[in-house]
Amino acid sequence: MRNASIWTAALVGAMAATALGLAGEASAAPRTLVVATDGNDSAAGTLTQPLRTIQKAVDLAAPGDTIAVRGGTYALTDNITITRSGTASQPISLGAYPGERVVVDGEQLPASHTPVGGSVPRAERGAVHQEASYWRISDLEIVNGPYGIYCDGCNGNVFSRLRTHDNYESGFQLQGASADNQILDLDSYGNRDPRKNGESADGLAVKEGSGTGNVVRGARLWNNVDDGFDAWKFTSPITIENTVAYGNGYNRWNFPDFAGDGNGFKLGGGSPAPAVGHTVRNSVAFKNAAHGFTDNGNPGALSLTRDTTWANAGTGFDADVPGGTATLTANLSVADARATAVGSKTAASGNSWNLGGTWNASAVLSTDPAPLTGARAADGSLPSAPSFLVPRTGANIGARF
């Protein structure tokens, strides 16, 4: 497991440490606080005397500390709220004990069952609700929450190897004044929002805010009720790399008056939509209910390079803004239901539709997504899929995994 040696060193330190400072001010040296399903929140928080709840450990943690959560299911009756920040030089770490599976389950949270037409109070958004900076959160599985992770006003965080699925809103939402966050190797799927009949639950949303330096890398976003990725009303550039979005926007839950959009990547939006130049590289969108990639009214200088679409029910690459100033380079569209639609001011070069020819299933080595959608590598990175949607001609276009 990536960074396992760091966790191991921290845990060895915890076993040797005393509980001095746990109930009062933080000790000078960084500590490891251990949480286990059979722990006690009055305990020392060591490996042999673990705490019971993640929230207690969060409340005790100071810059430089590590929270190691032992395997098991943590059924929440109140959401995990993170408001204390680490520092750039001493972030706070929260993650699963090496080699163990941790499930954070929000099914019992009242906000998970907000009725149709209702709203979720801001403080109750998220099984994990974060308004803090400089955290490292990794290797958690977050399910059945009113959002999985909801982060508002968050800077300098790293979220890695998380699984957010079957939540009652978006699996992961970053918003507000939030900059320099990294979302790495996220799997977010099956998220739905019955209170809105599917209108807004995305796999990953970076929306309704601003802040430069936000990066998404190695994510898989699938079978969500609305979009795979959504950048609605986010006014600063986001970089997306090596990311996969598929099967989004279908009414798998039989919602009445279904309102899911179904784009793989929604790269803007609003009324009016802000002009912002998001970047997407080496990413793929397939079998979504609407478009693979859409500007959604964003007139900004989007940059899409070496991306691939296949078998989407709309277009592969869609420009809602005829005068948009996007740049599309070396992208590949295979057997989408409608032809690619780009704006009159779009700079498009070296893409499959520029090269000509017939780009159907027989034009690529494989249309079998199983290698790419299977188990991740041991370090959390995407599995290899060297033939998936690769042109038979060897043309140097489209994504490679």
Summary of the structure (lengths in Angstrom):
residues: 401
radius of gyration: 21.6
end to end distance: 20.4
largest distance: 70.9
contacts: 1577
relative contact order: 0.07
helix: 10%
strand: 29%
